[in-house]
Amino acid sequence: MKILVINGPNLNFLGIREKGIYGTQDFDYLLSSLEEKARKENITIETYQSNCEGEIIDRIQKAYYDQVDGIVINPGAYTHYSYAIRDALASIEAPKIEVHISNIHQREEFRHTSVIAPVCTGQIAGLGLQGYLLAIDAIMGMKPVQSMGFSGE
């Protein structure tokens, strides 16, 4: 199983940016947690981070050709307005889980709307970095269900 984890703008600044909201654990901690999860589950997890919308779209399109089994995406601020990322994700049939470290529904009004969520299988928000691991678990759990012919709904 191959899962792609995409992090959008400013996520490389974990542990530096707004510690009261995003915590003190840094981006390297997140990456090492994902590497440990991959070893434990005997799966491949590829991580990608960019502060640039076009680069994120390019990576999503590459995921189509790579035939990934699932995508975990934290689009950062692009959550609220990037129809281009939304359209790229809509092209991918594999499960897609949108993840947010903070609970976007409890924050400023402009953060309450995700244009990404409607093209994703699900959304995890407010569970900190643990949300990434839960998203991976969800994708791993979906694959056998889909192969048995169930829609997962």
DRENDO-1510 file (C-alpha; in Angstrom, 1 decimal, always signed):
<recs>
REC; n; res; u; v; w
REC; 1; MET; +0.0; +0.0; +0.0 .
REC; 2; LYS; +1.3; +3.4; -1.0 .
REC; 3; ILE; -0.1; +6.6; +0.7 .
REC; 4; LEU; +0.9; +10.1; -0.2 .
REC; 5; VAL; +0.8; +12.8; +2.6 .
REC; 6; ILE; +0.7; +16.3; +1.3 .
REC; 7; ASN; +1.3; +19.4; +3.5 .
REC; 8; GLY; +0.5; +22.8; +2.2 .
REC; 9; PRO; +1.7; +26.3; +3.2 .
REC; 10; ASN; +3.4; +27.0; +6.5 .
REC; 11; LEU; +3.2; +23.4; +7.7 .
REC; 12; ASN; +7.0; +23.3; +7.4 .
REC; 13; PHE; +6.9; +25.9; +10.2 .
REC; 14; LEU; +5.2; +23.6; +12.8 .
REC; 15; GLY; +6.7; +24.2; +16.2 .
REC; 16; ILE; +7.6; +27.8; +15.2 .
REC; 17; ARG; +4.2; +29.2; +14.0 .
REC; 18; GLU; +1.4; +29.9; +16.5 .
REC; 19; LYS; +2.4; +27.3; +19.0 .
REC; 20; GLY; -0.8; +27.9; +21.0 .
REC; 21; ILE; -2.8; +26.6; +18.0 .
REC; 22; TYR; -0.6; +24.1; +16.3 .
REC; 23; GLY; +1.6; +22.9; +19.2 .
REC; 24; THR; +5.3; +22.7; +19.9 .
REC; 25; GLN; +6.1; +19.6; +17.9 .
REC; 26; ASP; +8.0; +20.5; +14.7 .
REC; 27; PHE; +7.7; +19.3; +11.1 .
REC; 28; ASP; +10.5; +16.9; +11.6 .
REC; 29; TYR; +8.6; +15.3; +14.4 .
REC; 30; LEU; +5.6; +14.8; +12.1 .
REC; 31; LEU; +7.8; +13.3; +9.4 .
REC; 32; SER; +9.4; +10.9; +11.8 .
REC; 33; SER; +6.0; +9.9; +13.2 .
REC; 34; LEU; +4.9; +9.1; +9.6 .
REC; 35; GLU; +8.1; +7.1; +8.9 .
REC; 36; GLU; +7.5; +5.1; +12.1 .
REC; 37; LYS; +3.9; +4.5; +11.1 .
REC; 38; ALA; +5.0; +3.2; +7.7 .
REC; 39; ARG; +7.5; +0.8; +9.3 .
REC; 40; LYS; +5.0; -0.5; +11.8 .
REC; 41; GLU; +2.3; -1.1; +9.2 .
REC; 42; ASN; +4.6; -2.2; +6.4 .
REC; 43; ILE; +3.3; +0.3; +4.0 .
REC; 44; THR; +4.9; +3.1; +1.9 .
REC; 45; ILE; +4.2; +6.7; +3.0 .
REC; 46; GLU; +5.6; +9.4; +0.9 .
REC; 47; THR; +5.5; +12.9; +2.3 .
REC; 48; TYR; +5.4; +16.2; +0.3 .
REC; 49; GLN; +5.3; +19.8; +1.4 .
REC; 50; SER; +5.0; +23.0; -0.6 .
REC; 51; ASN; +4.1; +26.6; +0.1 .
REC; 52; CYS; +3.1; +26.9; -3.6 .
REC; 53; GLU; -0.3; +26.0; -5.0 .
REC; 54; GLY; +0.9; +25.0; -8.4 .
REC; 55; GLU; +3.5; +22.6; -7.0 .
REC; 56; ILE; +0.8; +20.9; -4.8 .
REC; 57; ILE; -1.4; +20.5; -7.9 .
REC; 58; ASP; +1.6; +19.0; -9.8 .
REC; 59; ARG; +2.1; +16.5; -7.0 .
REC; 60; ILE; -1.5; +15.5; -6.9 .
REC; 61; GLN; -1.5; +15.0; -10.6 .
REC; 62; LYS; +1.7; +12.9; -10.3 .
REC; 63; ALA; -0.2; +10.8; -7.6 .
REC; 64; TYR; -2.6; +9.8; -10.4 .
REC; 65; TYR; +0.2; +8.3; -12.5 .
REC; 66; ASP; +1.9; +6.8; -9.4 .
REC; 67; GLN; -1.4; +5.0; -8.6 .
REC; 68; VAL; -1.3; +5.8; -4.9 .
REC; 69; ASP; -3.7; +3.9; -2.7 .
REC; 70; GLY; -4.7; +7.1; -0.8 .
REC; 71; ILE; -3.9; +10.7; -0.1 .
REC; 72; VAL; -3.8; +12.5; +3.2 .
REC; 73; ILE; -3.8; +16.3; +2.6 .
REC; 74; ASN; -3.5; +19.2; +4.9 .
REC; 75; PRO; -4.0; +22.1; +2.4 .
REC; 76; GLY; -3.4; +24.8; +5.1 .
REC; 77; ALA; -4.9; +28.1; +4.0 .
REC; 78; TYR; -5.6; +26.7; +0.6 .
REC; 79; THR; -8.5; +24.8; +2.3 .
REC; 80; HIS; -10.7; +27.8; +2.1 .
REC; 81; TYR; -10.2; +29.0; -1.5 .
REC; 82; SER; -8.2; +26.7; -3.8 .
REC; 83; TYR; -10.6; +25.4; -6.4 .
REC; 84; ALA; -7.5; +24.4; -8.4 .
REC; 85; ILE; -6.4; +22.0; -5.7 .
REC; 86; ARG; -10.0; +20.8; -5.3 .
REC; 87; ASP; -10.2; +20.0; -9.0 .
REC; 88; ALA; -6.9; +18.2; -9.0 .
REC; 89; LEU; -8.1; +16.0; -6.0 .
REC; 90; ALA; -11.4; +15.3; -7.8 .
REC; 91; SER; -9.3; +13.6; -10.5 .
REC; 92; ILE; -8.0; +11.0; -8.0 .
REC; 93; GLU; -10.3; +8.0; -7.3 .
REC; 94; ALA; -8.3; +6.7; -4.4 .
REC; 95; PRO; -9.5; +7.7; -0.9 .
REC; 96; LYS; -8.6; +11.2; +0.2 .
REC; 97; ILE; -8.7; +12.4; +3.8 .
REC; 98; GLU; -8.4; +16.2; +4.5 .
REC; 99; VAL; -6.5; +16.8; +7.8 .
REC; 100; HIS; -6.2; +19.9; +10.0 .
REC; 101; ILE; -4.2; +20.1; +13.2 .
REC; 102; SER; -6.6; +22.6; +14.7 .
REC; 103; ASN; -10.4; +22.4; +14.7 .
REC; 104; ILE; -11.1; +24.8; +11.8 .
REC; 105; HIS; -14.8; +24.8; +12.8 .
REC; 106; GLN; -13.9; +26.4; +16.1 .
REC; 107; ARG; -11.7; +29.1; +14.7 .
REC; 108; GLU; -12.3; +32.3; +12.8 .
REC; 109; GLU; -15.4; +32.4; +10.6 .
REC; 110; PHE; -13.3; +32.4; +7.3 .
REC; 111; ARG; -11.8; +29.0; +8.3 .
REC; 112; HIS; -15.1; +27.2; +8.7 .
REC; 113; THR; -15.5; +26.6; +5.0 .
REC; 114; SER; -13.5; +24.0; +3.1 .
REC; 115; VAL; -13.7; +23.9; -0.6 .
REC; 116; ILE; -11.5; +20.8; -0.5 .
REC; 117; ALA; -13.8; +18.6; +1.8 .
REC; 118; PRO; -16.5; +18.0; -0.8 .
REC; 119; VAL; -14.1; +16.0; -3.0 .
REC; 120; CYS; -12.5; +14.1; -0.1 .
REC; 121; THR; -13.6; +10.9; +1.4 .
REC; 122; GLY; -13.5; +12.5; +4.9 .
REC; 123; GLN; -12.1; +15.2; +7.1 .
REC; 124; ILE; -10.2; +15.0; +10.4 .
REC; 125; ALA; -9.9; +18.3; +12.3 .
REC; 126; GLY; -8.7; +19.3; +15.8 .
REC; 127; LEU; -6.9; +16.2; +16.8 .
REC; 128; GLY; -3.4; +17.6; +16.4 .
REC; 129; LEU; -0.7; +15.6; +14.6 .
REC; 130; GLN; -2.6; +12.4; +15.6 .
REC; 131; GLY; -5.0; +13.3; +12.9 .
REC; 132; TYR; -2.5; +12.3; +10.2 .
REC; 133; LEU; -2.1; +8.8; +11.7 .
REC; 134; LEU; -5.9; +8.4; +12.0 .
REC; 135; ALA; -6.2; +9.4; +8.4 .
REC; 136; ILE; -3.7; +6.7; +7.4 .
REC; 137; ASP; -5.6; +4.2; +9.5 .
REC; 138; ALA; -8.8; +5.2; +7.7 .
REC; 139; ILE; -7.3; +4.7; +4.3 .
REC; 140; MET; -5.8; +1.4; +5.3 .
REC; 141; GLY; -9.3; +0.3; +6.5 .
REC; 142; MET; -11.0; +1.5; +3.3 .
REC; 143; LYS; -8.9; -0.5; +0.8 .
REC; 144; PRO; -10.2; -4.0; +1.7 .
REC; 145; VAL; -13.8; -2.7; +1.8 .
REC; 146; GLN; -13.5; -1.2; -1.7 .
REC; 147; SER; -11.9; -4.4; -3.1 .
REC; 148; MET; -14.9; -6.4; -1.9 .
REC; 149; GLY; -17.2; -4.2; -4.0 .
REC; 150; PHE; -18.7; -2.0; -1.3 .
REC; 151; SER; -18.8; +1.7; -1.8 .
REC; 152; GLY; -17.8; +2.5; +1.8 .
REC; 153; GLU; -20.9; +4.7; +2.3 .
</recs>
